[in-house]
């Protein structure tokens, strides 16, 4: 924050906010350097003091406190006194990611019914403004941002996934739950990591190099002018597109482009583009840290499918950076594993399979990271599936497992553990399946390969938490995979009703090919 003579809380501290129960809560803001700041919660007999630092920032830490009636919170510096009303203690979760986390409750399947009953949910929300270029409009957006209580007028614009997860937690824990929405549609993981971190690891270099090439030789003024021109064009283009879909809701995309002209989204890269590397970390996340939270719900990955092989590294880097920013090394993260998805004209390149694999690996190798498997929650041709209830429920289940003491066998998806071959049978063992596995419908998506790396459809049999796979054309199987496609059938589930995470037992050094690919001559 910049040095200021006025005395203020950071924008995230407003009436109706939720403080994290049973934790030391960080309060912070700006003031005059050297001034003493006194923060009080009169109803809890809490009083702490701090001093404004030379850079104009101050931070005070409240001692832990449990749930109860709403309280007031005051901060005083000299003659200036700030008072916040209707402050509650409960559970606080940040909802991060891209458009499927941003997807609003009012647009979700069953959203209207949820809104009718939302006032009883005990969920509150603060949405970090999605202004990503620091100018007067950016500052105004943060000045106007407020914590909101749930009502049909407010909650419709909240994240559907986050609201549904928070509602379930609030009901079961019998406490208020606060959501901090910090998400942006179309964002890459690189947008949420500072440039210094991207520069420190080769996985981040392509994103920085793309930005360098796109902006080489351009002044800030030229980049800003180009982006402003794009915004004007795109606003008019979206109106034309809306008229097309009013005329025909199933109009083919090629026809929309023919009628409306080029779709220039996401616009030119530059200093004003929201999608520049590190941009959202600096303009959104950094404005709310280190607000005290219980953990993070994170639904993202779709915009990194062009670089799936490095996604896991960047996701691990992002988690580490956010934990440092929130001052908690073991901050819980619940990752939503991408569902099945493809457009009709999208080639089957396995990119989404690799993103899902990366999400699984991060959940298994990084402390306090859970995986909400949403494989069966996708829609063919729609990257924004409208039914978010299962996703929200599985996010809540993972929160219960990571934080609130629920058992993994009740809350988690079956995931690959190991495999071995005996004769012509390849056996796969899965974790989180102590109660067994089951098929929903006819088994599909199971394949095995020999040492040649050519995959063939497999016959599969369940044996407790094991799968036995065979194919007469593979007398000595060496590898197996399940649901290794961008979009396909989801048929393997745990007894808890959660679909198994896709897996492959052996990433061959050569390109993986299927029998169908070989017959068609495509590799």
N, C-alpha and C positions, 0 to 999 in steps of 0.2 A: 504494500500500500504506500501511497505518497504521503509525505509529511503534511499535516493540516493543522490549523489553529483551532478548528471546531472540535468538540468532543463528541464522538459517535461510537456506537456499536458497529461492527462489521454488518453488512446488509442482511446476513442470514439470521441475525438475532432480531426477532420481531414479536409482537403479540401473537399468542396462540402456538408458540413454538413447543417442540418436544425436546426435553433434555434426556440424556441417556441415564436410566435408573442404575443405581448401585455402581456407579463409575465416577471417576474424577472428571468433571466437565470443564473444558477449556472455553473461556469467554474472552473475546478480543475485539479490538477496534482501534481507533486513532484518537489522538489528542495532542496537547502541547507538551513537548519534551520536558521531562523533569517533574511534571505534575503528578500528584498522588491520585490514584483511582481507588475508590471504595465500592465494592460490589456486595449487595445484600439480598438475601431471600428471607424477608421478615417472618413469614409463616414457619420457616424451619430454623429460625435463629442462626442463620448462616451469615457470616461477615468476613470478607477477605479484602486485603489491600495489595496494590501493586503500583508500579511507577511507569509512566510513559517513557519509552526509550528514546535515545537521540534521533532515531529515524521517524519518530512520530507514532509508532505502534505501541500498544499495550496489550498485555495478556494476563488474565487472572484465572485461577483454577479453583473451582468449587469442590468441596469434599463430597464423597458419595452420599446419595440420598435415595430412599425408596419411593415407591408410588404412593399416591394419596390424592387429596384434593388439589385443585389447581392453585398455583401460587403466583405472587408477583415477584418481579426481579428488578432491582434498582442498581444503577451505577452512577456514582457522583465524582466529579472532579472540580474542585473549587466551588463556585456558585452554580455550576451546571449539573443538572440532575436528569437522568434518563430513567423512565419507568416502563417496564413491559408487563402486560396483563395476560391472564389466562395461560400461564405457563404450566405445562404438565410434565411429569416424569414418566417415562415409558421406555419403549424400545425404538431405536432409530436405525434405519437402513438406507443406504444410498443406492439409488437405481441408476446404474450406468449402462452405457452401450450406444447402439444406434437405433434405427427406426423401429425395430420390433419391440424395443423397450420404450421408445417414445410413443408408440401406437396408443391412441387415446381410448379411454374407457367408453366414451360415448359412441365410438365407431366399432367397438368390439361386439361380437355375438352375445346377446343377452345383456348388453350394456345398459339399455334403457331400464330393465328390471333391477339391475344393480344400483342404478342411480336413485330409483324410487326408495330404496331401503338404506342408502349409504349413510344417512345421518346417525344411524345406530351403530355404525361400524367402529367408532373410536379411532379412525385413521385420520391423520393430518398430513399435509404435504407442503413442502417448499420447493418450487421449481426454479432452478438456477436459470437465469435468462439465457436464451440461445443467441445472444448477440456476441459475435466472436471477433469484432474489430473495435478497438478502444477509441471511441469518439463520444460526442455529446449524447447520442442516442443510446450508446452502451451504458454510460453512467446513469442516464435517466432510467433505463430498464432496471438497473440494480437498486436504484432509489425506490422504485415502485414495487419491487418484488416483496412478497409477504408470505408468511405461513398461513395456510388456509385450513379451516375445519371442513369436514365433508358435508356437502349439500348437493342437491341436483344442479345447482347453478355453478358450483366450483369443481366438483370431482370429475365431471365429464371430460375435462382437459388433462386429467392425470394419466400417468402410465397405467394401462390396463393390467399388465403383468404384475407390476409393483403393488397396485391397489389390491388385487385379488390375493396376492401372497400376504400382504400386510393385514388385510381383513381376517384371514384365517389365523394368523398369529395373534392378533388382538383378541379374537374370540377364545382361542385355546389358552392363552396366557393370562387373559383377563386384565390386560393393561392397554393403555393407548399405544399406538404404533405410528411413528413419524416416518414419512418417505422424503428423502431429498432427491429430487429428480435432477440428474446431471447426465444428460444424454443428447444425442444429436443424430438425426437421420443421415445415413450415408457415410458416417465417419469410420475411418480406418483406425486400427489400434494405434497407428503412428501419430494420430491427432492427439492422443491422450498421454503421450510420453514427451518430455522435454527434449529439445534438440541435442543437448549435451549427452543424454543417455543414448539417443539414436546414433550419435557420432561415435560413441564409445564401443559399439559392437557392430560387426559387419552386417548383421541382419537388418540394421537400421539404415545402412548406407544407401541402398537403392531408393528409399523414400526421399532422403536428402538430395540425392543426385537428380531425381525427377524434378524436384523443386528448383534446384540450381539451373537445370537446363531450361525449365519453363520461364524463369525470371531473368535469365542472363541478359545483361545489357539494358534492362528496363529500370526506370526510376520508380520510386514509390508513387509519385503523382501519376505516372502512366499506368501502373498496375491498378491503382484506385479507380482511375477513369475507365479502364477496360472492364473492371468488375461492375461498376455502376451502370455501364451500358448494357452489360449482360443482364443485370437485375431488371432493367426496364424492358428488355426484349423478352425475358422469360415470363414476366408477369403477363404480358400480352399473349404470349404463346400458351400459357396455362388457361387463359380464358377461351382461346380458340379450341384447345383440347377438351375443355369442359363441355363446350357446345357439341363437339363430336360425340361424346359419350352420352349426352342427353338425347341425341338423335338415335344412337345405337350403342347400347351398353356393352355389346360384344364386338365392337368395331375392331378389326385387326390393326395391330400397331403400324404396319406398313401403310395402311390407308390413313391412319391418324397423321403420320409424318407427311404423306402426300398432300393432305389438306392444310396442315398447320405449319409446315415448314420444319426446318431442322430443330431438333431438341438439343439445345446447347448446354443442358445440365451436365456437370456441376459448375460450369462457368470456367473462366480462365484462372489458372493458378497464379497466386500472387499474395501480397501482404494482406489483402482484404478477403481472400478466399477462406471460408471456414475450414476447408480441408487441407490447409497447409500443415506440414509436420509440426507437432508441438502446439499448434494453435489453440485447441480446446483445453489443453492442460493449463495454459497460461491465462486464458480469458474466462474459463468457467471453473475448473476444479480449484485453481489456486486462490480464487476469491472466497472459498468456503472452508479451506483447511486452516487450522486443525480442529474443526467442529467435531465434537465427540460423538462417534457412531458405534453401533454394535457390529456392523459389517456391511458388505456390498453385495447387491444383486447385479450381475453383469451379463448382458445379452448382446453380443456383438461378434463379428467375424465375417459376415456376408461380403463386406467391402474389401476384404483381404484375400478373396479367393483367387486373385491373380498371382499371389505369392504365398501359397499354402505351406510350403516347406519351411518357411521361417516364422510362421505365425506363432508357434508355441514359444519360441525364444522371445519374441516381442511381448507376448502376453505375460510371460514370466517377468520380464523387465518392468512391464506396467504395474503388475501387482507389487513388486518390490518398491517401486517409486511411490505408489499411492500409500503403501504402508508407512514409508518414511514421512510422507507429507502429513498423514493422520497421526503420526507419533505412536504407532503401535505395530511392532514387528510381526505379530501373529494375527493381524486383523482378518477375520473370516471373509472369504469370497465364495459366493455361489455363482458358478458359471452355468449358463443355459447352453447346452449342446445344440448345435443347429439342427433343425428338423429336415425332413426330406424336401427337396425343392429342385425344380428345373422349369425352364420355359420350353415350349414346344420346339423351338429352333436351336436350343442350347445343346452343343455336343456333349456326350458323356465323357468328361475328362477326369473324373474322380477328385476334382478340386475340393468339393464340399466334404468328401470323405476324409481328405487329409486335414481339413480344418477341424472336423469332429475328432479325429485321432489326436490332433494337437491339444484340443480342449481336454480330452480324456487323460492324456499324459500329464498335463499340468495339474489336473486334479489329483493325480496319483503321486506326483513327485514334489509338489509344493505344499508345505504345511498349511493346514486349515483352509483348504480349498475343496469345495463340494461341486458335484456335477449333477445338474437337473437335466436328465435326458428327455428330449422333446421330439424324438425321431418321428413319432406318429402324429405330430401336430402340424405338419406342413400341408400345403395345398399346391397341386400342380398348376403352374402358370401364375401363381400369386406369391410373391416374395413376402407379403404381409398377411399371413393367415389371420382370419378374424376371430377365431375361437381361441381365446387366451386362458380359458379356465384351467385346462390341464397343465399348462405351463406355469401359471401362478401357483397352482396346488403343489407341483413338484418343486418349485423354488421354495415354498414354505416348508416342504418336507426336508429339503436339504438344510435349511436354516435350523430346523428342529434337531437334525442329526449333528450339525457342527456345533451348535450353541446350547441347545435346550435339552440335551440328554436322550433323544430318541435313538433307537437301535438302527444300524445301517440296513439290516435285513428288512426292516419295515419301511424305510424311507428312500432307499437307493436302488439304482438300476443294476441288473447283472452286468458285470464287466469282465473282460478277458483276463485270465490269470496265467495259464500256460497250456501247452499242447504237447502231445507225443504220439508216435505211430507204433502200432503193433500189427504186423502183417499188412493187410490192405485197409486197415481201419485207422483213421486219424481221430484222436480224441481231444476234445477241447474242454478245459475246466474253467468255470466262471466263478468269480467272487460275488458276494451279496445274493447268493441263491441257495442258502442253506435249506430253505423250504422247498426247493425244486424249481424247475422251469416248466413252461407250457407254451403251446402254440396257439395263436389266435388265427384261425383259418388254416389253410393249407400251407405247409412250410415252403417258403421261398427265400431266395437270396443267399443260399448256402453254396459255396464252391470249394473245390479242392484242386491242388496242382501237384504234379511231380517235380523233379529237379529241373525240368525244362521250363518251369514258370508259366505253363499254359493252364489256365483255369477251366474246369469243367463243372457243370451243375452237380451238386452232391445230394445223395440220399442221406437223411439225418434222422437219428433216433435220440430221444432224451433218456438219460439215466441219472436221476437226481440232479446234481449241479453240473453234469457232464453232457456233452454232445458227441455222438459217434457218427462220423461222416465217412461215406464210401462212394466210389464210382468205379464200375468195371473197367473203364478206360484208364484208371490211375491205380495200377497194382501196388505201387510204393508211394503213397502220398507224402509230400514234404511240407505242404503249407495249406492253410485254409483261410477263408475270409467269409464274412457275413455282412450283407447290406452295404457292400462297398460300391455304392452308386450315389450320384447326386440325388436322384429320385427313384424310389422303388417301393416294393411292398415291405411292410413291417409286420413280422409274424412271430418273433421270439420275445417272450415276456417272462418276468419273474412272477412267482405266485402272489406278490404284492400288487400286481397289475401294472407295473412300470416296465416299458420296453427295454430290452437289452441294448447296450451301446454297441454300435457297429465295431467290428474288429478285423484285423488281419494278423495272422500269426507270424508271418515272415515278410518283411519288405525286401523283395528280391533286388539284387543289384541291377538286373536288366529290367526294361519296362514290363509291367504286368499286363498280360494279354489273356483274353478269354477264348474259348473254343469258337465262339461266334466271330470274334475279331479275325481269327486265323482263316476262317472260311470265307470271310468277305474280303480278305487281303489287306485289312487295315491293322496297323500296329501302333 
